[in-house]
Amino acid sequence: MNYLAVNNLCKYYGDKLLFENINFFIDKGQKVALIAKNGSGKSSLIKILQGLEPPENGDFKFHKDIRAGFLVQEPYFDDNKTVYQTIMHADNPVLMASLEYEKALAGDADLQAAMNKMDELEAWDYEQQVTLILSKFLIFDMDQRVGSMSGGQKKRLALAILLLQQPDIFILDEPTNHLDMDMIEWLEEYLSKNNITLLMITHDRYFLENICNEILELEGGILYKHKGNYSKYLENKELREENMRVNVEKAQNTFRKELEWMRRQPKARTVKAKSREDNFENVKERATAKVQDKPIEIDVKMQRLGGKILELHNIQKQYADKILLDKFTHKFQRGERVGIVGRNGCGKSTLLNIIIGEEQFDSGNVVLGETVAFGYYNQKGLQLKEDKRVIEVIKDIAEFLPVGKGTLSAAQVLERFLFPFEQQYNFVSTLSGGERRRLYLLTILMKNPNFLILDEPTNDLDILTLQVLEDFLLEFKGCLLIVSHDRYFLDKLTEHLFVFEGNGKVRDFLGNYNEYRLQLKEEQRQQRNEERNTVIATTPDSSPVKRKLSFKEQTEFKELEKTIEQLSIEKSELAEKLSSELNDHQEIQKISMRIEAIIQLLDENELRWLELSEFA
């Protein structure tokens, strides 16, 4: 069943063409992501689908029997209403079904039809659903006025309301912004369900890898379609760009020959010569086609970093009764790359501010090396002068950036960070939110620090910018300290973590985020086993206490059965494929690695299923 059809849409922003004649369809159960550079028209497309902006040409159509639910960057709420009043609004279909059921009980409506609707929307335990989903997003005070909530809390409230409404198709603009790691992973699991259909804009590459089965790439006003997840998209994109480079090189060779022929020809033309002349323009167009250049390598010659860098000894910090840091100690080594993770408000940014001297600590000692030059990217620092040109912002800091074999000009560095020459003389006021963040980040890097501190650097950055930033940071020789909710970003750049566990406790974990999550799951499994054994041991008749599954556990139990079945089928199919006559060594290795991963997933899921089955 087709849920959404987009036909020949065209949109301009002022004189700038965002996209032209784009077409795509989304069927029931599809999970589609839209990715593009900032300023390419992603959010404009969402606004068109919402009916908030008209396209220049083309149209779109949702199936008449479905409901579309939108999550936008800046949701609008009535600030005078409470959280409870906002959730229980009249447009909520589950609430409407509940009211219709109450009418039916009073004899004012068809009882069977009302009961069927309650079944369809799973509305019988709606209060439980509300409590569960709000708790996942750390929203506990139902009487809180929406006007007193922060921007991040409002975004989480909007997402919670959308999940409670259970639309037929979710259309999400950056759903992971303002979510911590636990929230992101829970949302990823929720959206992975087979019966959910969605179109989303996101820069979270694990979302793209683990959820999506199709990726739409908007580049240069053209929409490219990629079946598969993020890994498949990267393969397809690289192949397309390489083919384009080869074709342009061939066309350029032909163009030089044809241009020489055109110059030699007399004015009088034969019919054959006239045909060749007409074809010349086609050859010229192919030869001058714009291709994606390979990025300029930036081997930054950073300021020298001495033997003593940064030492933190027994740092204590608390606000009122809330302990943020409890005797935190760490000695930074040369070239150390640390990620910082933890729930929002647990003290991550406080630690950064203490390190750079912007915030006082209660007790302890900070020892800073004489040669350390900090570069600090944070959300509060995003203050750019609107009347400045892009290149002036960079030149005000430095005309040149020292690199391994000389220098790069401000214009060259801007180009490396996806500001083409024609955009460098635009005013800051014309930049999108993501482009401003990219420019601000570049102002930090142009100061040539040897100790980079990045507080949520990936927010609102597009995937192309993230790839450029990652490439730069991988070559960075100094110390790197990153606070981020972007799991892919952390896994690629960091070697160990500071995990803020609450109450001032910080775990120093040697490894990346994925390795930490695997260890945490194993610790939780062992803890559950110990708790179960304790219950058995303390029961007078030595028999376990029988309890019933909670609503959350019942849902998890059903999903586990589906997951185990799907994994078993995939494992059988891959084993059969592996036993066939495959000659491609890389394909054999890829299949073998996937089978190993499936076996591990089956072990984990079957173990959890067995635990829950005891109470089912």
N, C-alpha and C positions, 0 to 999 in steps of 0.2 A: 504493500500500500504506500503510495506516494504522499508524504506529509508536506513537503515544500518544494515548489518549482520556481526557479529564478530564470528569467528569460531576457537576454540582451540588455541588461542593466548598464547604464552609463551615468557617471557622476563627476562633476567638476567641483573644485574648491577655488572660487575666484576664477582665475585664468588657468589654473593647474588641473590637468586631467588626472583624476584618481584612478578610474577604471572605465573600460569601454567594452560593450557587447559581451558581458560575462554571463555564462549560463552554468547552472548546476542544479542537481536534484538531490533531495534527501528522503530516503525511504524509511519506513518503520524499522527501528532497531539499529539504524546506522549511527555511528559516532564520528562526527566530522569536525576537524579543526581547520581554522583559517589562520594562516601565518603570513606576515609581510613586514617590511620595514615600517617603522613609525612614520606616520604622515602619508601612508599609501592608500588609506581609505577603509581600513578595517572597521573602525567605530562608525564611520559614515554608513557602511553597509548595514550594520546593526540598526542604526536609526531609521534607515529606509524600511527595513523589515518591521520595525515598530510602528511605522506610519508617522514618524516625527519629522522626516525630511522627504521631499519628493525627489525622484531620480530625474535626470535630464531626458532619458529615453528608457524604454523597456518596462517590464512589470514583474511582479512576483505574485504567487498565490499559495496560501495555506489550504490544505484540504478542509472542506466545510465542516467536517465532523470532529475536528481536533482542536485542542487548546494549546496555544503557544505561551510559554513563560519566559520572561526576559530578566536577566541580571545585568545591570548597567554599572558603569564606573562610579557614578554619583547618584545613588537612589534618592528619590524624593519621598519624604514622610511629613505628616502633620506633627510638628514638634510639640504640640500641646497634648497629644495623646500618649497614653502609657504603652508599654510593650504589649501588654495583654490586649488592649483595645486595637492596637495596630494589627496584631495577628488575627483577631476575631472580626475582621472587616467583612462587609456584605459580599464581596467578590470571591470569598473563599468557598470553593465548591464542596469541600468536606463539611464545613459549617452549615452551608445551605442544605446539604443532605440530612444533617442532624436535625435541623429545624423542621424539615419536611417530615421526618420520621416522628417527631413530637406531635405534629399536626395530625398525622395518620393515627397515632395512638388515641388522640382526642376525637377521632371519627371525622376529621375534616379533609382527609386525603386517602389515596389508595395505599393501604398498609403493605400489600405485597410488593408494589412498585417501589415504595420507600425502602423496604428491607433489601430489595435487590440492589438499589442504589448504594445503600450502606455497605453491602457486601462488595460491590464493584470498587468503591473508593477506600475499602478497609477502614471505615469511619468508626467502627465500634470502639476501638481503643485510641481514639484521636488524642485524648488528653495525655496518654502515655507517649504518643508520637511527638507531641509538642514538647514535653519535658525532655525526652531523649535528645531530640535534634537541637534544642536550645542549649542543653548542657554541653553538647559537643562543641558549640561555638562560644562557650563560657558566658552565656547570657542566663542569669539566675533570677534577677529581680524583675518580676512581671509588672510591678507597679512603678518602675522607673519611667520618667518622662523621656520620650525619644529625643527631645531637644537637648537633654543633658548628656547624650551619648557622643563619643568621638566619631570621627569619620570612619575609622576602621570598624567600630562597633556597629554603626549603621549598615555598613557593607555586609557584615556578618548576619545582622538581623534580616536584611533583604534576601540573603541567600537561604537562611533558615525558613523564611516565609515561602520562598519559591519551592523548596523541597517539600514543605507541608502541603502545598497546593497540588503537587504531583501532576504538572501539565503533561500533555502528550509529547511535546518536544521542548527541550530546554535550549535556550539561546543565551549563552553566557559570555560576558566580556570580562576577561581576566578574573576568573573565579577564585584563584588562589591568593590574590592580593589581600593583605591584612590577616592572613591565616597563619597560625604557627604550624610546626611540623605535624603534630598529632592531628590537627584539624584537616590538613592537606591529605594525609594518608587515609583518614576516615572518609573524606569526600571522594578520593580516588576509588576506594572500594565501593562506595555507594553508586557512583556513576558508571562503574564497570558492569553493573547488572544488565542482563541480556534484554530486559524489557524496556530499557531507557533509550530514548532517541535524543541526540543532542547535536548542536552546532556551537562551537566555542572558539573564542580567541584566547590564546594562552601562550606564555613563554616558558611554561613549566614543561621541560622536555621529558621528564618521567611520566607526566600526564599523557603527553603525545605518544610515548612509547608503550604505555601499559593500557591505555583506554581506547585510543582512536583506531579506526579501521580505514579511514581515508583522510588525506590532508590536502587542502586547497591552498595553493601558494599564489599570492598576488604580487606580481613583479612587473614594473614598467607598464601598468595598466592592463596586463594580460593575466588571465587566470589559468594556472597549471594544476592538473589533477593527478594525485598520487595515491594509488591503492596501497593500503598497508599502514604501518605505524611510522614512527620517527626515523628508525634505522633505514627503512625502505625508502623513505623520502630523501634522506641524505644520499643514498646510492643513486636514485633517479636524478636528483639535481646535479650531482657531479657528472653523471653520464651525459645529461642534456647540455651542460655548459661546455664539456669537452668536445662534444659533437659540433656545437655551435662554433667553437674556436677553429676546429678543423675545416668546417664549411666556409667560414669567413676567410681563412688563409687561402683555400682553393679559389674562392671568388676573387680575392685580391690579385692572385697570379693571373687569372683570366682577364681581370680588369686592366692590368698593365698591358697585356697583349692587345686587347681591343682598343685601348686608348691610343696606342701607337698606330694601329691600323686606321683609326678615325682621323688622325692627324695627317696620314699619308694620302688619304683618298682625295681625288679631284672633286669638284663641285657636282659634276654630272654623275648621277647614280644609276646603276642598274637596279632591276627589281630585287635581285638577290642581295645587292649591297644595301638597298633600302631596308630589307628585312633584318639584316645584321645590325644596321644602325638603330633600328627600333629595339632590338634585343639588348643594345648597349646600356640603356637606362636600367633594365632589370639587373644586369650584371653589376652595375654601379651601386644599386641599392643593396644587393647582397654583400658587396665588398665593404661597404661603409656601415654595415649593421653593428650596433653597439654590443660588445660581449663583456661578460664579467671578468675584469682584470684580476690576475692573481695578486693577492694583497702585498703591500710593501712590507718587508721585514723590518722590525724596529728592535735592534739590539741596543737597548738603552745603556749608556755609560753612566751609571748612577754614581752618586757621591760615595766616597769610601766609607765603609762601615768598620769601626774599630773592634777590638776584642771584647770590651764590655758594651753590652747593648741595652738591655732592660731587665731589671730584677724587681720582683714584687714579693715582699716578705710579710706574711701574716696580715693581709689587708682585711680590715673589718669595716663594714658599712651597713647601716640600717636607717630606715625612715620610720619614726614612731615605733610600733611594735613589729614592723616587718624587716626581717634580716635579709639583706641582698647578698652580702659577701661575708663568709664566716672563716676568718684566718686563711684567706686565699694566698697561695705561694706559687710562684713560677719564675724560672730564670730562662729568658729567651736566648736561643743560640743563633748563630749566623745562618741566614737562609731558611729559618723556620717558617712553616706554613700551617697556621692554626685556624680551624673553623670554630665558631661559637654558636651553639644551638640551645634552645629552651623555650618555654612558654613566654608569651608576651607579658612584659611587666615584671620579669623575674630578676632583672639586674644586668642584662647583657650590655645595654648602652651605657649604664652607669660605670661598668668596668672600663669601657673605652674612654669615657670622659675622665676617669681617674688617671688612666695611662697618659693622656695628653695634657693633664694638669688643669682641666676645666672644671673639675669637681673635687671637693675635699673628701678625704676618708676619715673614719673615726679613730682608727689606730693602725699601726703597721708602718712599713717603710717602702718607699719607691726609690730605686737607684737607676738613674738614666745615664747612659754613656754619652760622652762629649760629642761624638761624631754622628749621633742619630738625628736624622731629618725626617720628621713625620709628614706623611700625606694623609689627611683625614677626610674621607667622604662620608657625609651624613645627611639626613633628610632636612635638617635645619639650615644647612649651608646653601641650599638651592636658591640663591638670590642673585639674579643676573639683570643687568641694566637693559631695559626694553629698547632703548634708543641706540644701543650699540650694534654694530655689525658683527657677525659671527667671528670673522677673522680678527677684528679689533679686540674681542674678548680674550683671545689667545695671545695676541701680540702684546697686550698690556702686561702679561706675565713673562713671556719670553719670545723673542723673534725666532730662536732656534732651539732645538732639543739635541743635546750631545748624544751621539750613538757610537758604536764600536769603531767605525771607520769614517769619522767626520761628524757632520751634523745634518739634521733634517729641518727644513723651514716649517714655520707655523702652518703654511698652506699644505705642505706634504703630510704633516701629522693629521691635520683635519681630514684630508682625503682618505688616509688610512682608517680613520674612525667614521667613515661613511658620510662625510660632508663633501660632496662634489664641488668643483671649482665654482660653478654657477650659484651654489647655495651659500658659499662662504661670504658673499657680500650682501646677503639678506640681513634684515634686522632681526634681533632676538625675538621681538614681538611676533614674528611670523612663524616661529618654531612650535611644533607640537610638544605636549608634555614629555614624551619619551625623548625627543630630540634635545630638549633643554637639559634633561638628566645626562644625556650623552655628552653634551657640551660642558656641563659642570664637572663631570668625571674627568674630562680631558684637561680642564684647568688644574685639577689636582695632579695629574700625571706630568703636566708641563713644568711643574715646580721641581721635578727630578728628585723625589724623595728616595730614601733607602729603607724606610719602614712604612709600609702602606697599611692603613686601617680603613676598612670599607664596611660601613653600616648599611645593610640592605641595598647593595649596589645594583641588584637585578630588577628592582621594582620598576615596572613600566618600560623596561628596555626590550626591544624586539630581539628575535632569535639571532639575526645577522649581527647585531651589535654585541650580543652576548658571546658569539663565537670570536669576534674580533678581540673583545676584552679578555676572554680566556686565553687566546693565543699570546696576547701581550703579557698577561700575568704568568703564564707558563715559562716565559723567557726572563721574567723579573728575578734578579739575583738577590734582592734584599729580603727582609722579613715581611711576612704577609699575615694579617689578622682580619678575618672575615666574619661578620654576623650576617647570616642569610637563611631564608626559608627555602631556597632553591637547592634541592637535594642533588641534582645533576651538577650544578656549579660547584658545590662543596666537594663532591666525590672526585671531580676532575682536578681540583686545585689544592686541596688540603691533605695533610698527612696525619694529623691527629686533631682531636676535638677537646674543647672545654664544654662540657654538658652541664647546664644549669638545671639542677634537679629540684630546686626549691629550698626554702629555709636557709639560704646562704651556702648550700652545699654545691660544689662544682667538681664534677668528675673529670679527671684528665685521662682521656681515652686515646690510646695509640692506635690509629687506623682512621679510615674515612667513615662517612655517615652510614653507608650501606652496611659496612662491617659492624658498626655500633648497633644498628637495628637488629641484625642477626644475633648478636650476643645478647641484646636485651630480651629478645623473644625466647632465647634459650633460658635465660635467668627466670623469666616469668613462668615458663613451663615447669622448671624445677620447683619454683615457689608453689605453684598449684599442686604439684605432686606431694610436696611436704605438708601443705595444708590439708590435703585429702587424707594423707596417712595419719596426721594428728587427730583428725575427726574420728577415723576408724579406731585409733588407739584409745581415745578417751571415751568412746561409747561403751556403756556398762556391759552390754551383751556382745561386745566386739564386732558388731555389725554396723555398717555405715548408715548414717542418718539419711533417710530418703527425703529429697526435696524436689520441687517442680522447677522446670526451666522458666526463667524470666522471659518476658516478651522479646527482649534483645537476643537472648540465647536461642529462643525458638526460631527467630529469623535467621540467625547465624547457622543453626543446625540444618535448616532447609537449603541455605545457600551452599553449605559444605557438600551436601549430597550432589547438587548440580555440578559444583566445581570438580569433585572427585570423578564424576562420570565423564565430564568433558576432558579432563587431563588423561584419563585412561584411554579414551578414544584417540586423542592426539598421539599418545605414546605408541599405541598399536599401529596407527597409520605411519608414523615415522619409522618404527621398527621394520615394517613391511617395505617401506621405501629404501631403508638402509640395506635390506637383504637382497634388493634387486641389483642389477648390474650397473652401478654408478661408477663413472670414471673420473668425475670431478673431485679432486682431493679436498678442495676448499668446501664443497657442498657436503661431503662426507663428514668433515670435521664439524661443520656448522650443525648438522643433524645430530651428531653424537653429543655435542655440547648441550643441545636443547633437550635431548633425552635425559641426560644427567640432571638438568635443571628440573625437568618434570618429575623425575624420581624423588628428588628432594622435596618438591612441593607436595607430592602425594604423601610422603612420609609425614610432613607437618600437618596437612589437612586431615589425614586419616587418624593421626594421634588426637587431634582436637575433636574429631567426630566421635571417637571412642569415649573421650571424657564426657561429652555432652549426652551421649546415648545412654549413659548410666542413669540419667534423670529424665529421659524422654518418656 
